[in-house]
Amino acid sequence: MGYDTIMNFPSLFVNYLQPEKLHQINVSFVVDRLEKQLGGIATNIAYNLSLVTKKKIKVYGAVGRDGGRLLRFLKKRGVDTANIIIDRRVYTASGLVITDQKDNQIWGYYYGASHRAKDIEPRPEEGKNGLMIISATHLAAFIHFQKAAIKKKIRYLYDPGMVLTTIKPNDLIEGVDHCSWLVGNDYEMAMIFKKINKKPHQLLKDKAVITTLGENGVCYQDKKNHYHVGGYRLEKVIDPTGAGDAWRAGFVGGIIDGKSIVECLKQGNALASFVIESYGTVNHRPTSDQINKRIKKLKLLKNHELRHQKHLPCL
């Protein structure tokens, strides 16, 4: 949970980076737009889940002395905030991102109070019908929830993302081995498989491997199926920040509502498309009808058709 400072760079990062000088970088990117928004992966996913499901949504996390806005926002959306710790000694986690004209992003992140999430213990009853999304946060909290989910036999979607730069290989292997769904963008998935020294097909016996591909949609693999659902085409992209979180919410919302995998994938893609049409990660307000309208326009490629999709890293 946190606050996001979002900036737009009206050019391309690559134009200002010198390959022969990468050992000593000193670059300034002058931006032409700045916004301060509510954010954080847990906030983004919980909000987007509230758009697509009536099931109970709980957030396990922590905020600092400036976290009141986040708590009020989530409560207004019907999200259960009873398990959120308030640490008044520090500030809430904050992310700072610069996005260039090709939607490349550079992030800076302050963990703040988020490390306190390691003090929250999921309840045993969550293991019966619950589904946990374990996404990037303070490493100690991330590992804590990973081990708690395994111990309490809670099925979980594993989304290490930005934790990949700090997590130890053995911890990553443990998280991957016990998850039901492994998800990341194509860059993150390459890092995951390099760290665990495995190929995607080696994991498909008991889990699904999902690679998000930005405007190209999403690739899904399990032991029986390969699906590629294309992205929803937009006339104008405002800000891609938070689209991945919205995708995860759309997909998981479908899972807990008993929808087919294809329906879940399409719902994720459709929901993500609304995020990038506005600045910030929780400022979109699509209705169910608007989401369903976009779902109907999304195309699916299945097994034999995917043989020709050489650009997909998950095949």
C-alpha positions as a Markdown table, in Angstrom:
| # | Residue | x | y | z |
|---|---|---|---|---|
| 1 | Met | 0.0 | 0.0 | 0.0 |
| 2 | Gly | 1.4 | 3.4 | -0.8 |
| 3 | Tyr | 1.3 | 6.6 | -2.7 |
| 4 | Asp | 2.6 | 7.0 | -6.3 |
| 5 | Thr | 4.3 | 10.0 | -7.8 |
| 6 | Ile | 3.9 | 9.6 | -11.6 |
| 7 | Met | 5.9 | 11.7 | -14.2 |
| 8 | Asn | 5.9 | 11.7 | -18.0 |
| 9 | Phe | 9.1 | 12.2 | -19.9 |
| 10 | Pro | 8.4 | 13.6 | -23.4 |
| 11 | Ser | 11.1 | 11.7 | -25.1 |
| 12 | Leu | 12.9 | 8.3 | -25.0 |
| 13 | Phe | 15.3 | 7.1 | -22.2 |
| 14 | Val | 17.4 | 5.4 | -24.7 |
| 15 | Asn | 18.3 | 8.6 | -26.5 |
| 16 | Tyr | 20.1 | 9.8 | -23.3 |
| 17 | Leu | 21.9 | 6.7 | -22.3 |
| 18 | Gln | 25.5 | 6.0 | -23.6 |
| 19 | Pro | 26.2 | 2.3 | -23.7 |
| 20 | Glu | 29.9 | 2.8 | -23.2 |
| 21 | Lys | 29.3 | 4.9 | -20.0 |
| 22 | Leu | 26.8 | 2.7 | -18.2 |
| 23 | His | 29.3 | 2.1 | -15.4 |
| 24 | Gln | 29.0 | 5.7 | -14.4 |
| 25 | Ile | 25.4 | 7.0 | -15.1 |
| 26 | Asn | 24.6 | 10.6 | -14.5 |
| 27 | Val | 21.4 | 11.5 | -16.3 |
| 28 | Ser | 18.6 | 14.0 | -15.8 |
| 29 | Phe | 15.1 | 13.5 | -17.3 |
| 30 | Val | 13.1 | 16.7 | -17.3 |
| 31 | Val | 9.4 | 15.8 | -17.2 |
| 32 | Asp | 6.4 | 17.7 | -18.5 |
| 33 | Arg | 3.8 | 16.2 | -16.2 |
| 34 | Leu | 3.6 | 15.2 | -12.6 |
| 35 | Glu | 0.7 | 13.7 | -10.6 |
| 36 | Lys | 0.5 | 12.4 | -7.0 |
| 37 | Gln | -1.9 | 9.5 | -6.6 |
| 38 | Leu | -3.1 | 6.7 | -4.3 |
| 39 | Gly | -1.4 | 3.5 | -5.2 |
| 40 | Gly | 0.6 | 0.5 | -4.1 |
| 41 | Ile | 0.0 | -3.0 | -5.5 |
| 42 | Ala | -2.4 | -4.0 | -2.8 |
| 43 | Thr | -4.5 | -0.9 | -3.2 |
| 44 | Asn | -4.6 | -1.2 | -6.9 |
| 45 | Ile | -5.6 | -4.9 | -6.9 |
| 46 | Ala | -8.2 | -4.5 | -4.2 |
| 47 | Tyr | -9.8 | -1.6 | -5.9 |
| 48 | Asn | -9.9 | -3.4 | -9.3 |
| 49 | Leu | -11.3 | -6.5 | -7.6 |
| 50 | Ser | -14.1 | -4.4 | -6.2 |
| 51 | Leu | -15.1 | -3.5 | -9.8 |
| 52 | Val | -15.6 | -7.1 | -10.9 |
| 53 | Thr | -16.6 | -9.3 | -7.9 |
| 54 | Lys | -18.9 | -9.2 | -4.9 |
| 55 | Lys | -16.7 | -11.6 | -3.0 |
| 56 | Lys | -15.1 | -10.4 | 0.2 |
| 57 | Ile | -11.7 | -8.7 | -0.3 |
| 58 | Lys | -9.2 | -8.4 | 2.5 |
| 59 | Val | -5.9 | -6.4 | 2.4 |
| 60 | Tyr | -3.0 | -7.6 | 4.5 |
| 61 | Gly | -0.6 | -4.7 | 4.6 |
| 62 | Ala | 0.6 | -1.6 | 6.5 |
| 63 | Val | 0.5 | 2.1 | 6.2 |
| 64 | Gly | 2.3 | 4.9 | 8.0 |
| 65 | Arg | 1.1 | 8.1 | 9.8 |
| 66 | Asp | 0.0 | 9.5 | 6.5 |
| 67 | Gly | -2.1 | 6.4 | 5.5 |
| 68 | Gly | -5.6 | 7.8 | 6.3 |
| 69 | Arg | -6.5 | 8.6 | 2.7 |
| 70 | Leu | -5.7 | 5.0 | 1.6 |
| 71 | Leu | -7.8 | 3.5 | 4.4 |
| 72 | Arg | -10.8 | 5.7 | 3.7 |
| 73 | Phe | -10.5 | 5.0 | 0.0 |
| 74 | Leu | -10.5 | 1.2 | 0.5 |
| 75 | Lys | -13.3 | 1.2 | 3.1 |
| 76 | Lys | -15.5 | 3.3 | 0.7 |
| 77 | Arg | -15.0 | 0.5 | -1.9 |
| 78 | Gly | -16.2 | -2.2 | 0.6 |
| 79 | Val | -12.7 | -3.6 | 1.2 |
| 80 | Asp | -11.9 | -5.2 | 4.6 |
| 81 | Thr | -9.1 | -3.1 | 6.2 |
| 82 | Ala | -9.2 | -4.8 | 9.6 |
| 83 | Asn | -5.9 | -6.5 | 9.0 |
| 84 | Ile | -4.0 | -3.4 | 8.0 |
| 85 | Ile | -1.4 | -2.2 | 10.5 |
| 86 | Ile | -0.9 | 1.6 | 11.1 |
| 87 | Asp | 2.6 | 2.5 | 12.1 |
| 88 | Arg | 2.6 | 6.1 | 13.2 |
| 89 | Arg | 6.4 | 6.3 | 13.5 |
| 90 | Val | 7.1 | 6.3 | 9.7 |
| 91 | Tyr | 5.5 | 7.3 | 6.4 |
| 92 | Thr | 3.5 | 5.1 | 4.1 |
| 93 | Ala | 5.4 | 3.4 | 1.3 |
| 94 | Ser | 5.9 | 5.5 | -1.8 |
| 95 | Gly | 6.7 | 4.8 | -5.4 |
| 96 | Leu | 8.1 | 7.3 | -8.0 |
| 97 | Val | 8.0 | 6.5 | -11.7 |
| 98 | Ile | 9.1 | 8.2 | -14.9 |
| 99 | Thr | 7.5 | 7.0 | -18.1 |
| 100 | Asp | 8.9 | 7.8 | -21.5 |
| 101 | Gln | 7.0 | 8.0 | -24.9 |
| 102 | Lys | 7.4 | 4.3 | -25.5 |
| 103 | Asp | 5.9 | 3.4 | -22.1 |
| 104 | Asn | 9.3 | 2.4 | -20.7 |
| 105 | Gln | 9.4 | 3.1 | -17.0 |
| 106 | Ile | 12.1 | 3.8 | -14.4 |
| 107 | Trp | 10.9 | 3.3 | -10.8 |
| 108 | Gly | 12.2 | 4.4 | -7.4 |
| 109 | Tyr | 10.6 | 2.9 | -4.3 |
| 110 | Tyr | 10.5 | 3.7 | -0.6 |
| 111 | Tyr | 9.2 | 0.8 | 1.6 |
| 112 | Gly | 8.2 | 2.9 | 4.6 |
| 113 | Ala | 5.7 | 1.2 | 6.9 |
| 114 | Ser | 5.2 | -1.8 | 4.5 |
| 115 | His | 7.8 | -3.9 | 6.4 |
| 116 | Arg | 5.3 | -4.1 | 9.3 |
| 117 | Ala | 3.1 | -6.4 | 7.2 |
| 118 | Lys | 5.3 | -9.2 | 8.4 |
| 119 | Asp | 3.6 | -8.9 | 11.7 |
| 120 | Ile | 0.2 | -9.9 | 10.3 |
| 121 | Glu | -0.8 | -13.6 | 10.5 |
| 122 | Pro | -3.3 | -14.9 | 8.0 |
| 123 | Arg | -6.2 | -16.8 | 9.7 |
| 124 | Pro | -6.3 | -20.6 | 9.3 |
| 125 | Glu | -9.8 | -20.4 | 7.8 |
| 126 | Glu | -8.4 | -18.6 | 4.8 |
| 127 | Gly | -7.1 | -21.9 | 3.6 |
| 128 | Lys | -10.5 | -23.4 | 3.0 |
| 129 | Asn | -11.9 | -21.2 | 0.3 |
| 130 | Gly | -9.5 | -18.3 | 0.2 |
| 131 | Leu | -7.2 | -17.2 | -2.6 |
| 132 | Met | -4.2 | -15.1 | -1.7 |
| 133 | Ile | -2.4 | -12.8 | -4.1 |
| 134 | Ile | 1.3 | -12.5 | -3.1 |
| 135 | Ser | 2.7 | -9.5 | -4.9 |
| 136 | Ala | 5.8 | -7.4 | -4.5 |
| 137 | Thr | 6.3 | -5.5 | -1.2 |
| 138 | His | 9.0 | -5.3 | 1.5 |
| 139 | Leu | 11.0 | -8.5 | 1.2 |
| 140 | Ala | 10.4 | -9.6 | 4.8 |
| 141 | Ala | 6.6 | -9.3 | 4.4 |
| 142 | Phe | 6.7 | -11.0 | 1.1 |
| 143 | Ile | 8.5 | -14.0 | 2.4 |
| 144 | His | 6.3 | -14.0 | 5.5 |
| 145 | Phe | 3.1 | -14.3 | 3.5 |
| 146 | Gln | 4.7 | -16.9 | 1.2 |
| 147 | Lys | 5.5 | -19.2 | 4.1 |
| 148 | Ala | 2.2 | -18.5 | 5.8 |
| 149 | Ala | 0.3 | -19.5 | 2.6 |
| 150 | Ile | 2.3 | -22.7 | 2.2 |
| 151 | Lys | 1.9 | -23.6 | 5.9 |
| 152 | Lys | -1.8 | -22.9 | 6.0 |
| 153 | Lys | -2.4 | -24.5 | 2.6 |
| 154 | Ile | -3.9 | -21.3 | 1.1 |
| 155 | Arg | -3.8 | -21.4 | -2.7 |
| 156 | Tyr | -2.1 | -18.4 | -4.0 |
| 157 | Leu | -1.2 | -16.4 | -7.1 |
| 158 | Tyr | 2.6 | -15.7 | -7.0 |
| 159 | Asp | 3.6 | -12.3 | -8.4 |
| 160 | Pro | 7.2 | -11.5 | -7.3 |
| 161 | Gly | 7.7 | -8.6 | -9.7 |
| 162 | Met | 10.0 | -6.0 | -8.1 |
| 163 | Val | 11.1 | -8.4 | -5.3 |
| 164 | Leu | 13.1 | -10.4 | -7.9 |
| 165 | Thr | 16.1 | -8.1 | -7.5 |
| 166 | Thr | 16.4 | -9.0 | -3.8 |
| 167 | Ile | 14.9 | -12.4 | -3.2 |
| 168 | Lys | 17.2 | -15.3 | -2.7 |
| 169 | Pro | 17.0 | -18.1 | -5.2 |
| 170 | Asn | 15.9 | -20.7 | -2.6 |
| 171 | Asp | 13.0 | -18.5 | -1.4 |
| 172 | Leu | 11.9 | -17.9 | -5.0 |
| 173 | Ile | 12.0 | -21.6 | -5.8 |
| 174 | Glu | 9.9 | -22.3 | -2.7 |
| 175 | Gly | 7.3 | -19.7 | -3.7 |
| 176 | Val | 7.2 | -20.9 | -7.3 |
| 177 | Asp | 7.0 | -24.6 | -6.3 |
| 178 | His | 3.9 | -24.2 | -4.1 |
| 179 | Cys | 1.9 | -21.6 | -6.0 |
| 180 | Ser | -1.2 | -22.3 | -8.2 |
| 181 | Trp | -0.5 | -19.5 | -10.6 |
| 182 | Leu | 2.8 | -17.9 | -11.5 |
| 183 | Val | 2.5 | -14.5 | -13.2 |
| 184 | Gly | 4.8 | -11.7 | -14.4 |
| 185 | Asn | 5.5 | -9.7 | -17.5 |
| 186 | Asp | 7.9 | -11.1 | -20.1 |
| 187 | Tyr | 11.0 | -9.4 | -18.5 |
| 188 | Glu | 10.1 | -10.6 | -15.0 |
| 189 | Met | 9.4 | -14.1 | -16.2 |
| 190 | Ala | 12.8 | -14.3 | -17.9 |
| 191 | Met | 14.4 | -13.3 | -14.5 |
| 192 | Ile | 12.3 | -15.9 | -12.6 |
| 193 | Phe | 13.3 | -18.8 | -14.9 |
| 194 | Lys | 17.0 | -17.7 | -14.8 |
| 195 | Lys | 17.0 | -17.6 | -11.0 |
| 196 | Ile | 15.3 | -20.9 | -10.5 |
| 197 | Asn | 17.1 | -22.5 | -13.4 |
| 198 | Lys | 14.0 | -24.0 | -15.0 |
| 199 | Lys | 12.0 | -23.7 | -18.2 |
| 200 | Pro | 8.2 | -22.8 | -18.2 |
| 201 | His | 7.2 | -26.3 | -19.4 |
| 202 | Gln | 8.8 | -27.9 | -16.3 |
| 203 | Leu | 6.3 | -26.2 | -14.0 |
| 204 | Leu | 3.1 | -27.0 | -15.8 |
| 205 | Lys | 2.3 | -30.3 | -14.0 |
| 206 | Asp | 0.6 | -28.6 | -11.1 |
| 207 | Lys | 0.3 | -24.9 | -11.9 |
| 208 | Ala | -0.3 | -22.3 | -14.5 |
| 209 | Val | 2.4 | -20.0 | -15.9 |
| 210 | Ile | 1.0 | -16.6 | -17.1 |
| 211 | Thr | 3.0 | -14.0 | -19.0 |
| 212 | Thr | 1.6 | -10.6 | -19.5 |
| 213 | Leu | 2.6 | -8.9 | -22.7 |
| 214 | Gly | 1.4 | -5.3 | -22.5 |
| 215 | Glu | -0.5 | -4.3 | -25.7 |
| 216 | Asn | 0.0 | -7.9 | -27.0 |
| 217 | Gly | -2.2 | -9.3 | -24.3 |
| 218 | Val | -1.4 | -12.3 | -22.2 |
| 219 | Cys | -0.1 | -15.8 | -22.6 |
| 220 | Tyr | -1.4 | -18.6 | -20.4 |
| 221 | Gln | 0.0 | -22.1 | -20.0 |
| 222 | Asp | -1.0 | -25.1 | -17.9 |
| 223 | Lys | -0.6 | -28.9 | -18.5 |
| 224 | Lys | -3.5 | -29.0 | -20.9 |
| 225 | Asn | -3.8 | -25.6 | -22.6 |
| 226 | His | -1.9 | -22.8 | -24.2 |
| 227 | Tyr | -3.9 | -19.6 | -24.6 |
| 228 | His | -3.0 | -16.2 | -26.0 |
| 229 | Val | -5.6 | -13.5 | -25.5 |
| 230 | Gly | -4.8 | -10.3 | -27.4 |
| 231 | Gly | -4.9 | -6.9 | -25.8 |
| 232 | Tyr | -7.7 | -4.4 | -26.2 |
| 233 | Arg | -6.7 | -1.8 | -28.7 |
| 234 | Leu | -7.0 | 1.8 | -27.6 |
| 235 | Glu | -6.9 | 5.0 | -29.6 |
| 236 | Lys | -4.8 | 6.7 | -27.0 |
| 237 | Val | -2.7 | 5.6 | -24.1 |
| 238 | Ile | -2.4 | 8.1 | -21.2 |
| 239 | Asp | -0.5 | 6.2 | -18.5 |
| 240 | Pro | 0.3 | 2.4 | -18.3 |
| 241 | Thr | 1.1 | 2.6 | -14.5 |
| 242 | Gly | -1.1 | 0.0 | -12.7 |
| 243 | Ala | -2.3 | -1.9 | -15.7 |
| 244 | Gly | -0.6 | -5.1 | -14.5 |
| 245 | Asp | -2.3 | -4.8 | -11.1 |
| 246 | Ala | -5.7 | -4.3 | -12.8 |
| 247 | Trp | -5.0 | -7.4 | -15.0 |
| 248 | Arg | -4.3 | -9.5 | -11.9 |
| 249 | Ala | -7.5 | -8.3 | -10.3 |
| 250 | Gly | -9.5 | -9.1 | -13.4 |
| 251 | Phe | -8.1 | -12.5 | -13.7 |
| 252 | Val | -8.4 | -13.4 | -10.0 |
| 253 | Gly | -11.9 | -11.9 | -9.9 |
| 254 | Gly | -12.9 | -14.4 | -12.6 |
| 255 | Ile | -11.2 | -17.3 | -10.8 |
| 256 | Ile | -13.1 | -16.7 | -7.5 |
| 257 | Asp | -16.4 | -16.2 | -9.4 |
| 258 | Gly | -16.0 | -19.6 | -11.1 |
| 259 | Lys | -15.4 | -18.3 | -14.6 |
| 260 | Ser | -13.5 | -20.3 | -17.3 |
| 261 | Ile | -9.8 | -19.6 | -17.7 |
| 262 | Val | -10.5 | -17.9 | -21.1 |
| 263 | Glu | -13.1 | -15.6 | -19.4 |
| 264 | Cys | -10.7 | -14.8 | -16.6 |
| 265 | Leu | -7.9 | -13.9 | -19.1 |
| 266 | Lys | -10.3 | -11.7 | -21.1 |
| 267 | Gln | -11.6 | -10.0 | -18.0 |
| 268 | Gly | -8.0 | -9.2 | -16.9 |
| 269 | Asn | -7.2 | -7.7 | -20.3 |
| 270 | Ala | -10.4 | -5.7 | -20.5 |
| 271 | Leu | -9.9 | -4.3 | -17.0 |
| 272 | Ala | -6.3 | -3.3 | -17.6 |
| 273 | Ser | -7.3 | -1.3 | -20.7 |
| 274 | Phe | -9.4 | 1.1 | -18.6 |
| 275 | Val | -6.4 | 1.9 | -16.3 |
| 276 | Ile | -4.2 | 3.2 | -19.1 |
| 277 | Glu | -6.8 | 5.6 | -20.4 |
| 278 | Ser | -6.4 | 7.7 | -17.3 |
| 279 | Tyr | -3.6 | 9.1 | -15.2 |
| 280 | Gly | -3.1 | 7.2 | -12.0 |
| 281 | Thr | -3.9 | 3.6 | -11.0 |
| 282 | Val | -7.3 | 3.9 | -9.3 |
| 283 | Asn | -9.0 | 6.7 | -11.2 |
| 284 | His | -10.9 | 4.6 | -13.7 |
| 285 | Arg | -14.6 | 3.9 | -13.1 |
| 286 | Pro | -15.9 | 1.4 | -15.6 |
| 287 | Thr | -19.3 | -0.1 | -15.2 |
| 288 | Ser | -19.9 | -3.9 | -15.6 |
| 289 | Asp | -21.5 | -3.3 | -18.9 |
| 290 | Gln | -18.5 | -1.3 | -20.2 |
| 291 | Ile | -16.1 | -4.1 | -19.0 |
| 292 | Asn | -18.2 | -6.8 | -20.6 |
| 293 | Lys | -18.4 | -4.8 | -23.9 |
| 294 | Arg | -14.6 | -4.9 | -24.1 |
| 295 | Ile | -14.4 | -8.5 | -23.1 |
| 296 | Lys | -16.6 | -9.5 | -26.1 |
| 297 | Lys | -14.2 | -7.8 | -28.5 |
| 298 | Leu | -11.1 | -9.6 | -27.3 |
| 299 | Lys | -9.7 | -12.4 | -29.5 |
| 300 | Leu | -8.4 | -15.8 | -28.4 |
| 301 | Leu | -5.7 | -17.9 | -30.1 |
| 302 | Lys | -5.5 | -21.5 | -29.0 |
| 303 | Asn | -2.9 | -24.3 | -29.1 |
| 304 | His | -2.3 | -25.0 | -32.8 |
| 305 | Glu | -2.6 | -21.3 | -33.7 |
| 306 | Leu | 0.1 | -20.4 | -31.2 |
| 307 | Arg | 2.8 | -22.3 | -33.1 |
| 308 | His | 3.1 | -19.2 | -35.4 |
| 309 | Gln | 3.4 | -16.8 | -32.5 |
| 310 | Lys | 7.2 | -16.9 | -32.3 |
| 311 | His | 7.4 | -13.6 | -30.3 |
| 312 | Leu | 5.7 | -15.0 | -27.3 |
| 313 | Pro | 8.4 | -15.8 | -24.6 |
| 314 | Cys | 6.3 | -18.4 | -22.8 |
| 315 | Leu | 6.2 | -20.8 | -25.7 |
